[in-house]
Amino acid sequence: MSGVLAGFSIVWVVIGIGYLIGRSGVLGPNAQQVLSRTVFFVGTPALMLVTFGRTDLHRVFSVQLLVAAASAGIVLSLYLLWSRLVLRRPWPVAIMTGATGSVVNAANLGIPIAVYVLGDAAVAAPIIVFQMTLLTPLVTASLDVATARHGTSALRRIGQVAANPVLIASVVGIALSVTGVHLPDLVMEPFRLISGIAVPGMLLAFGIGLHGSRPLRDRSQWADVASATTSKVVVQPLVALALGALVLGLSGPALFAVVVMAALPTAQNAYVVAARYGTAVSQTKDTVLVTTVLSVPVLILIAALLA
């Protein structure tokens, strides 16, 4: 159980540092926006390129990947129906809040928990690969289309999607891994260096954004936050449990691993994406905060029942 608490403490310390930076004003009034855009356009693409350029993709095509992809797809689809038909939200808001209810914090929380709780960092690899190569590019590409101005031609919309840096970096990284091409260190080292700003940048930007804001202040957004939170910390772990136990016949440590990974809170990079597109920023920020808090007792409960 110490691994769960250790993973969360790391996240909260960095977020707290970001909050102090925002409160001090040392980086100016536009710090959050500049840092978020830097992470989105520079840090995250470099991280994807480096990660997939050195990853053996055959190793991550496993049962964990299947459960991660299926549970996220099911939860996101259900949420989109709920948001459109019940909450009556426009497509950009439905897509963004749906992402907050299905994208897990697999990198900066999943890896520590995989190491300290599950005893194997590789457990987090399949869901990281799935989110980086498919789910995150799909969400950002959908937002590119959904937020395009009326009258924009189909060709221009396709161009906007194709120019997405997250998608481009993912494709290049996968191509390097599949072909077995190893670029010289002189070429890759700058990208490795830049990739280091992605995860801490996400957390710092989130912390800076907390300054001056009051979570759940806007009551008109409570339904979105409550729906996304329920989707993330309740529905997704239950879907993973059903898929793992009933469909794939998993048990013991294997079942425990897929449920723990599904119960991780919303990833901070969801906030970076929301800030980039100016869509559901407040709802995303609140959902990241609430799920990060609530997932602690949820993970402890899962450990008590399945470990």
C-alpha positions in Angstrom: 0.0 0.0 0.0 3.0 2.3 0.5 3.5 2.3 -3.3 0.0 3.8 -3.9 0.7 6.5 -1.3 4.2 7.2 -2.6 2.9 7.6 -6.2 0.3 10.1 -5.1 2.6 12.0 -2.9 5.0 12.6 -5.8 2.2 14.0 -7.9 0.8 16.3 -5.2 4.3 17.7 -4.3 4.9 18.8 -7.9 1.4 20.2 -8.3 1.9 22.1 -5.0 5.1 23.6 -6.4 3.2 24.7 -9.4 0.6 26.3 -7.2 3.3 28.2 -5.3 4.7 29.4 -8.6 1.3 30.6 -9.7 0.7 32.3 -6.4 4.0 34.1 -6.4 3.5 35.3 -9.9 7.2 34.8 -10.6 6.5 33.6 -14.2 4.0 36.3 -15.0 0.2 36.2 -15.7 0.4 33.9 -18.7 2.6 31.2 -17.2 0.0 28.5 -17.3 -0.9 29.1 -20.9 2.7 29.3 -22.1 3.7 26.2 -20.1 0.7 24.2 -21.3 1.4 25.0 -24.9 5.1 24.2 -24.5 4.2 20.8 -23.1 1.6 20.1 -25.8 3.7 21.3 -28.8 7.2 20.4 -27.7 7.5 18.2 -24.6 4.8 15.6 -25.3 5.7 15.0 -29.0 9.4 14.5 -27.9 8.3 12.1 -25.2 6.2 10.1 -27.7 9.0 9.9 -30.2 11.6 8.8 -27.6 9.3 6.3 -25.9 8.1 4.5 -29.0 11.4 4.7 -30.8 12.9 2.5 -28.1 9.9 0.3 -27.2 9.6 -3.3 -28.3 6.0 -3.2 -29.4 5.7 -7.0 -29.4 6.2 -7.0 -25.7 3.2 -4.7 -25.0 0.7 -6.4 -27.2 -0.7 -8.4 -24.2 -3.8 -9.0 -22.2 -3.2 -5.8 -20.4 -3.3 -3.9 -23.6 -6.6 -5.5 -24.7 -8.3 -4.7 -21.4 -7.0 -1.2 -21.4 -8.1 -0.5 -24.9 -11.5 -2.2 -24.5 -12.3 -0.6 -21.1 -11.3 2.9 -22.3 -13.3 2.5 -25.5 -16.4 1.3 -23.8 -16.3 4.0 -21.1 -15.6 6.8 -23.6 -18.4 5.6 -25.9 -20.9 5.4 -23.0 -19.9 8.8 -21.8 -20.3 10.4 -25.2 -23.9 9.1 -25.4 -24.6 10.3 -21.9 -23.1 13.8 -22.5 -24.9 14.3 -25.8 -28.3 12.7 -25.1 -28.7 13.5 -21.4 -26.5 16.5 -20.6 -27.0 18.0 -24.0 -23.4 19.2 -24.3 -21.9 20.2 -27.7 -19.4 17.8 -29.3 -16.2 19.6 -28.2 -17.3 19.5 -24.5 -18.5 16.0 -24.8 -15.3 14.8 -26.3 -13.1 16.6 -23.8 -15.0 15.6 -20.7 -15.3 12.1 -22.1 -11.5 11.9 -22.3 -11.2 13.0 -18.7 -13.4 10.1 -17.7 -11.3 7.5 -19.6 -7.7 8.6 -19.9 -5.7 7.3 -16.9 -2.6 8.7 -15.3 -0.5 5.8 -16.5 2.9 7.5 -16.7 3.7 9.5 -13.6 1.3 7.6 -11.3 0.9 4.2 -13.2 4.7 3.5 -13.3 5.4 4.1 -9.6 2.3 2.1 -8.6 3.3 -0.7 -11.1 6.7 -0.8 -9.4 5.8 -0.5 -5.8 2.4 -2.3 -5.8 2.5 -4.7 -8.7 6.3 -5.3 -8.6 6.8 -4.8 -12.4 7.0 -1.5 -14.2 6.2 -3.3 -17.5 2.6 -3.6 -16.4 2.1 0.1 -17.1 3.6 -0.1 -20.6 0.6 -1.5 -22.5 -1.7 1.3 -21.3 0.9 4.0 -21.9 1.4 2.7 -25.4 -2.4 2.5 -26.1 -3.0 6.0 -24.9 0.0 7.6 -26.6 -0.4 5.8 -29.9 -4.2 5.7 -30.3 -6.4 7.3 -27.6 -4.6 10.7 -27.1 -4.1 11.2 -30.9 -7.8 10.2 -31.5 -9.0 12.7 -28.9 -6.9 15.5 -30.2 -7.8 14.7 -33.8 -11.5 14.7 -32.9 -11.1 18.0 -31.2 -9.3 19.4 -34.2 -12.4 18.5 -36.3 -15.0 19.5 -33.6 -13.5 22.9 -32.9 -12.9 23.8 -36.6 -14.8 26.9 -37.6 -17.9 26.7 -39.6 -17.2 26.8 -43.3 -13.9 25.2 -43.0 -13.3 22.8 -46.0 -12.9 19.1 -45.5 -9.4 19.3 -46.9 -8.4 21.9 -44.4 -9.8 19.8 -41.5 -7.8 16.8 -42.7 -4.8 19.0 -42.8 -5.4 20.2 -39.2 -5.5 16.6 -38.0 -2.5 15.6 -40.0 -0.5 18.5 -38.6 -1.2 17.5 -35.0 2.2 17.2 -33.3 1.0 14.4 -31.0 -0.1 12.3 -33.9 3.0 13.0 -36.0 5.4 12.0 -33.2 3.4 8.9 -32.4 3.6 7.7 -36.1 7.3 8.4 -36.4 8.1 6.7 -33.1 6.0 3.6 -34.1 7.7 3.5 -37.5 11.2 3.5 -35.9 10.2 0.7 -33.5 8.6 -1.5 -36.2 11.4 -1.0 -38.7 14.1 -1.5 -36.1 15.8 1.7 -37.1 18.0 3.2 -34.4 18.9 6.8 -34.9 22.3 8.0 -33.7 22.5 9.4 -30.2 23.5 12.7 -31.6 20.1 12.8 -33.3 18.0 11.4 -30.4 19.6 13.0 -27.4 18.0 16.5 -28.0 14.6 14.8 -28.1 15.4 12.8 -24.9 16.4 16.1 -23.2 13.2 17.9 -24.3 11.0 15.0 -23.4 11.9 15.5 -19.8 9.7 18.6 -19.6 6.5 16.7 -20.5 5.4 15.1 -17.2 6.7 17.7 -14.7 5.4 20.4 -17.1 1.9 18.9 -17.0 1.9 18.8 -13.2 3.3 22.3 -12.9 0.8 23.8 -15.4 -2.0 22.1 -13.5 -0.7 23.5 -10.2 -0.3 27.0 -11.6 -3.9 26.8 -12.9 -5.2 26.0 -9.5 -4.1 29.4 -8.1 -7.0 31.8 -8.1 -9.5 29.1 -9.0 -12.1 27.5 -6.7 -12.8 23.8 -7.6 -16.5 23.1 -8.4 -17.3 26.8 -8.2 -19.5 26.8 -11.3 -22.6 24.8 -10.5 -23.5 24.6 -14.1 -20.5 22.3 -14.6 -21.1 20.0 -11.7 -22.9 17.5 -13.8 -19.9 17.2 -16.2 -17.4 16.8 -13.3 -19.6 14.3 -11.4 -20.2 12.3 -14.6 -16.6 12.2 -15.6 -15.4 11.4 -12.1 -17.9 8.5 -11.7 -16.9 7.3 -15.2 -13.2 7.3 -14.2 -13.1 6.0 -10.6 -16.1 3.7 -10.7 -17.2 2.6 -14.1 -13.9 2.1 -15.8 -12.5 -0.2 -13.0 -15.8 -2.2 -13.0 -15.6 -2.6 -16.8 -12.0 -3.8 -16.5 -12.9 -6.2 -13.8 -15.8 -7.6 -15.9 -13.6 -7.9 -19.0 -10.7 -9.4 -17.2 -12.6 -11.9 -15.0 -15.7 -12.8 -17.1 -14.4 -12.4 -20.7 -10.7 -13.2 -20.5 -10.8 -15.5 -17.5 -8.1 -13.6 -15.6 -7.5 -14.1 -11.9 -5.0 -13.4 -9.2 -2.2 -10.9 -9.9 -3.2 -10.5 -13.6 -6.7 -9.5 -12.7 -5.5 -7.2 -9.9 -3.1 -5.5 -12.3 -5.6 -4.6 -15.0 -8.2 -3.3 -12.4 -5.5 -1.2 -10.7 -4.4 0.3 -14.0 -8.0 1.1 -14.9 -8.7 2.8 -11.5 -5.9 5.3 -11.9 -7.1 8.9 -11.8 -7.4 11.2 -14.9 -4.1 12.0 -16.5 -2.8 15.6 -16.1 -2.2 15.8 -19.8 -6.0 15.9 -20.3 -5.8 19.4 -18.7 -3.0 20.3 -21.2 -5.2 19.2 -24.1 -8.2 21.1 -22.7 -6.1 24.3 -22.3 -4.7 23.9 -25.9 -8.2 23.7 -27.4 -9.9 26.1 -25.0 -12.5 23.4 -24.4 -14.0 22.3 -21.0 -10.9 23.7 -19.2 -12.6 24.2 -15.9 -14.4 20.8 -16.0 -11.2 19.0 -16.9 -9.2 20.8 -14.1 -11.8 19.9 -11.5 -12.1 16.3 -12.7 -8.3 15.8 -12.6 -8.3 17.1 -9.0 -11.3 15.2 -7.8 -10.3 11.9 -9.3 -6.7 12.2 -8.0 -8.2 12.5 -4.5 -10.9 9.9 -4.8 -8.8 7.3 -6.5 -6.7 6.9 -3.4 -9.4 5.1 -1.4 -10.6 3.3 -4.5 -7.1 1.8 -5.1 -6.9 0.9 -1.5 -10.3 -0.9 -1.7 -9.2 -2.7 -4.8 -6.0 -3.8 -3.2 -7.9 -5.1 -0.1 -10.3 -7.1 -2.3 -8.1 -8.4 -5.1 -4.4 -8.3 -3.9 
